[in-house]
Amino acid sequence: MYHLTASKRQLGRTNSLKSGRIVSLEEAVRLTGHGCFHVRLLLVSGCLVMAGVLETVVVGYLLPSATLELGMSDQDKGLLAAASYAGIVLSSHTWGLVADTQGRKRALLWATLLDVVASLLSSIAPNFEVLLGLRFCCGLFTSAPAALTFAYLGEFHTPATRSRSIIWIGAFPSVGLILLPGVAWAVLPQCWGWDLGFVSFGPWRLLLVLCALLSLMSALMLWLLVPESPKFLANREPERALAVLRRMYALNKGGSGDLYPVDGLIGAPGTKPTVSTVELGDSKPTATASSLGVGGTLRLIWAQTAPLFKPPFLLHSTLVCIIQFGNLASANGLQIWLPDIFNKLAQFEKEYPSRTATICAAQDAIGSSGQAPDPAHPFCAPVNEAMFRNNLIIGAVSLAMPLLCGLIVNKVGKRNLLGECPGLSCYTGRRPRPYLAEWSYSDCE
């Protein structure tokens, strides 16, 4: 009797699977629901973005103490601050190609692990030139988690939830801008050091190691907790794509993946052609870069890039580039210099209490190195607590904007929100309230 009942149960499950639907990928994602899996995905994606942003911003906290040890001039400091961004600009397109041919998760995983290696090596850089080169390498690898993560996250969502989730990722860099000055406040003022023979390992080098550990933790979370994008797998390995969708369904619904009511995806190899399949166009998998050779890979890059700068996409591509340039120049470009600026202003107020503290006056009076080091304690960083306190305030204030925008984006509209945030930042930037300017720009990235 038991065997008969079990057989009927198995037969019913088989019939249920046979009656499943063949639907578009977007409909298949919608049927997985929205719940625990997407919370996990948001956490992993947010940590990846936060680690990528902190790898660039952390340079600002190193400048006061690293300047003394490595003998950097103001020009050297500018080069060091720009090195990571130069790497991001040069490698972003390459990582996009890797993601399209090798997979989003694989590209993110390898880029993050390579960033960990470069960051750890930069913590033991013996001179400015080596440090500059390694921070440039960090930028080469950071561009993937800092940008590709948004596309990766979006491919697990439907249009109804995609915009809100992508905006909420913006809260994680703001959390990082709270954690980083907090950790730096605990590490940089310490007076200790280890002589490794070829380099003196002090607190500012430890801070680089801690940032590398955050990237390593993010890579482990990516590897263990979330799968490859179903959109990438759909036309290459449809069975794996369905397995990912069943996993999403099981985690979101709290049941078995066998109950997922989809048997196939429109346009996947082996499915019956339909009108929707024809509308999707060619469903053949994209060739991998390794199968094309160098010449074929370059032709593939050109084939994927050229349409972006031709009608009908030319206007939209130009506008997006201009908007992103303005957003990142105003937010990240200023953010990386704030620790050094606040440190010099605080030192200027301490040494010249009767004079008005301005950035130019502090720069002229304090110079490139900030306060002079104590010969008796060469490992003591020349930092003032105002550098950490003010950046903590900025991070805390900027955290509110992504959370607010995530709640109102569907009502206000993405285009309206994108126009209002820079407008508000421009207005507040003309007033002596820099915290508000950072707050209003925090979500535009």
N, C-alpha and C positions, 0 to 999 in steps of 0.2 A: 504493500500500500504506500509505503514511504517512497519507493522508487518511482511508482506511478505518479505520485503528486509532484515529485521533483522533476520528472520528465515533462509534465504538463506546464510546470512553472518555467522550465527552460524553453519549451516550445512557445509559450506566450511571449517570452522576452525576445525570441528569434523573430516571431511574427511582428512584434512591435518595431524591431529594427528594420525589417523589410518594408514596413509601412512608413518609414522615415522619409523626409523630404529631401530633394536636391534643391538647394537655395543659393542665392548669392552670398558672397563672403560677408557683406554688411549685415544681411539678415541673419546669417549664422552667428555672428558676434552678438547681435541683439538678443538672440534666443538664449545666450548663456547667462543673461541677467547682469546685475551689477551688485557686487557685494564684497565678500572677503578677499577674493582674488585681486580685485581692483585696488583694494586698500593696501594689500601687500605690494602690488605693482607700483603704486604711488610712492610707498616708502622706499623701495629699491631705487626707483627712478630719481626721486628727490635726493637721496644720498649720493647718487652718481653726479648729479648736477652740482650739488653743494661741494663735493670734493673737487670737481673741476674748477669751480669759481674760486675756492680757497687757495688752490695751487697758484693762481695768478695774483690774488690779493695779498697773500702772505708776504710777498716781497716788500710791501710797504712797511711791515713791522720789523723787517731785518735791517732796513737801511741805517738807522742810527748806530747800531752796534757793529754791523758788518762793515760800515764805512771806516771805522777806526781800525779794525783788524786787517782789512784788505787795502787800506789807503785809497779809497775811491774818491774821485772828484764828483762835482755835480753832474758833469757830462756822463761819467761812468754810471751814476745812479739812474740817470735818464735811460741809458742803454739797457741797464738791468731791468728796469720797470717795463720797458718796451719789448724785451726779448720774448717773453711768453706770448704776447699778443702777435708778434711777428710769426712765431711758430704756428699759432692758431690760423692766421690768414693763409699761410702757405700750405697747410695740410688739410684744411677743412674739405676741400673738393675731393681729395684723395680718399679720405675716410668715407665720404658719401659713396664713392665708387666701390670701396671694399664692402660697405654695408649692403649695396645693391647686388653684389655678386657672391659674397661669402656669407651674408646673414647679418642682421642687426645685432643680435646678441654676441656673435663671435667678434664682430668689429669692436663693440663696446668692451668686451672682456679683454681682448688683446691690447687695446689702446690703454685701458686703465692699468693693466699690469705693467706695461712698458713705462707708463707715467710713474708708477711706484719705484721702478728701478732707477729712472732718471732723477727722481726727487731724492732718493736715498744717496745716490752718488753725489748730488749737489750739496748734501749736508757735510761732506768731507772734502769739498773743493779746496785746494791749497791756495788758490789765488783768484783774482777777479776774472781773468780770461777763462779759466775752467768753469767757474761759477756761471758766467754769462752763457757759455756754450751749453751747459747742462740745463739751465733754465729755459733756453731756447728749445731744447729737446722736450722739456716738460710741456711747453706750448704745443709742439708737434703732436703729442699724444693726448693732451687735454682737450683738444678741439672736438674729439669724438664724444666723450661723455657730456661736454658742455653744450653740444648742439644736437647730436644724433639722438640723444635720449628723448627729446620731445617727439620726434617722429616715431620712435619705438613705442612710446607710451600711447600715442594717438592711434596706432594700428590695433590696439586691443579695445578701442572704444567705438561707439556709434556717434554720429553727429550730435545727438542729444546730450551726451556727457563729455565729449572730447574737449571742447573749449574750457569747460570748468576745471577739468583735471589738469590740463596743461597750465592753466593759470595758477592752480594750487601748487604746482611744482615750484613756482616762483617764491613760495614761502620758505623753501628749504635753504636757498642761498642767504635769505635774511636771517634764518636761524644760525647759519654758519657765521654770519657777520656779528652775531652775539657771542657764539662760542669762541671764535678766533681771538678777539681781544681779551676775553675772559681767560683763555688758556695762556695767551701771550703775557697777560698781567701776572700770572702765576709763575711763568718760566723766565722771561727776559730779565726782570730785576735781580735774579739770583746771582751770586758771586761764587762761581765754581768753574772748574775747567779741567780737562784731561789732556795731557800732552801725548799725542799719538805718534810723535816723531816727525811726521810729515805735515801735521796740522794740529792746531790747538782746538779741541772740541769743546765749545762753550754753549751757553743757553740758546743763542740764536740758531745754532745748528740743530739742537734738539727740537726746536719748533718745526724745522723742516721735516725731521723724522716723524713727528706726530701727524703732520699733514699727510705724509706718505702712508701712514698707518690707516688714516681715514679712507684714502683711496683703495688700499688693500682690503679693508672691511667691505667697501662698496662692491669691489670685484667679487668677493666671496658671496655676498648676498645675491648678486646677479647670477652667479653660477649655480647656486643651490636653490633659490626660491622662485625664479621665474623662467618661463620657457622662451623659445624662439618665437618671433612674430608670426602669427598665422597668415598674415598677408604675404610675407616672404615665402612661406612654405606652400601656399595654396597651389601655385602652378608648377612647383618643383617636386614636392613630396606631399601630395594631398592627404595620404593616410596620416602622416605626422601632423599636418594641419588639423585634421579632425581629432586626433588625440589631444592636441593642445586645447581645442574648443571643448572637448569633453571634460578635460581637467578644469577649465574655467567654470563650466557648468556645475561640476561637482562641488567645487569650493564655494561658489556663489549661492547655490541652492541647498547645500548641506546634504546632498544625497549621492547617488551613484552616477557615474558618467554614462552608464549604459542606458539611462533614461533620457539622454540628450536626443531630441527629436529630429536629428539631421543625419542623413546617410552620405551625402555628397555635396560638393560645391560646384556651382555653375562655372563652366570654363576649365575645370580641372581635367587632366588627362583621364580618359576612360569614362567620362560622363556623356550622356546622350546630348547631342547638340540641340540647342533651343534658340529662340529669338534672342534671349538675353546673352547667350554665348556669342552670337554674331555681333551684338552691340559692343561686347567687351573687346572685340578685335582678336589679334593673335594671342593665343594662350600658351605659346611655347615658353619654356623656361628661359630666362636670360642666361647666356653663356657665362661661364666663370672666367675670371681674368687669367687663370692659369692655363685654360684651354685655348686662349686667343693669341698668346705670345705678346711681345712688346708692341709690335705694330698694331695688332688687333685690339689690344687694350687701349692704346692711344686713340684709335678710331672710335672705340666704344665711349671713351670720355668725351670726345668731340660730339658724337651723336647724341649724348645725353645732355650736353651743355649748350650747344648752339641754339636749340629751340627756345631756350630761356631768353635769348637776346634777339629774337625775331618776332614780328607780329604773329599772333595776337598777344604774346606774353611780354613783349619788350617793355611796355609801359608799366605793367605790374611788377616786373623784376626790378626796374629802375626805382620805383617808389619804395619797394621793400628794402632795397639796399640803402637808400637814403635814410629811411626811417630807422633801420637798425644801426646805421653808422651814428646818427644823432643820439639814439638812446644809449648805446654802449660808450660813446665818447663822453657823454654827460654823466653817466652813472659810474661805470667801471673805470673810466679814465681818471675821474676825480677821486674815486674811492681808494685807488692804490697810493695816492699821495697824501691822503688825510692823516695817517699816523705820523708821518714825518712833519707835516705842517703843524699839527697839534702839539707835537713835542717841542718844536722850535718856538711856537707862540708861548707855551708854558714856561720855557726856559727864559725867554725874553722878558716876560712879566716878572719873573723872579729876580733877574739881574737888573732890570731897569723899571722899577715900580712906578716911577713918575712919568714915564713915556707911554704914549698910546701904542698898544700892540697891534701891528698890522703884519700881513704876510711878508711884504717887501722889507719892512723894517727889521723883522725877526731874521729874515734871510741874510740881510747885510750885516747884522750885528753878531749873529750866532755862527754863520758860515755853514759849510757843508757837513760838519760832523756833529753839530749840536754841542752839548756841554763837554768839556774836556774830561778824559778818563782819569781815574785815580791811579797813579803809578803803583801804589801798594796793592791795588786790586784790579789787575788788567782785564779780568773777565767780567767785571761789573759793567752792564750795558748802560750807556748814557741815555736813559729814558725817564720820562716824567709820567706820573700816574694819570695826568690829564689826557695823554695820548690814548690810554685804554678806556678811561671813563667816557670821553666824548664819542668814541667809536661804538662803545656799548649802547649809548643812547641812540645813535643813528641806526644801529642794527635793530634795536627794539621798536623804534618808530616805523622803520621800513617793513617790518613784519606784518603790520596791520593791512597794508594795501593789497597784497595778493589774496589775503583771506576775504577782504571785502569784495574785491573784483570777482572772485570765484563765485560769490553768492548772487551778484547782480549782472553778470555778463550776458546771460540769456535774455534778460529783460531789457537791458540798455543796448545791447548789440556790440559785437566785436569792433566794428569800425568806429562807432561813437566813442567807445572806451579808449581806443587807440589814439583818437584825436584829443580827448579831454585830459588824459594823463600828462602828455608833454606840455599842453597848454598850461595846466596847473603848475607844473614844474618851472616853466619859464616865468610865471607870475611870482612864485615864491622865491625864485632865484634872484629876483631884483630887490628882494627885501632881506634884512639881516636875520634870516631864519634858515640856515643851511639844512637843518634837520627836516624841515618841511619839503625842501626841494628834493632831498634824497628820498623821502617818503613817497612823493608823487611820481618819481621816476622808477621806483622799485618794481613796479609791475609791468613797465613798458618793455622790459627785456624779453 
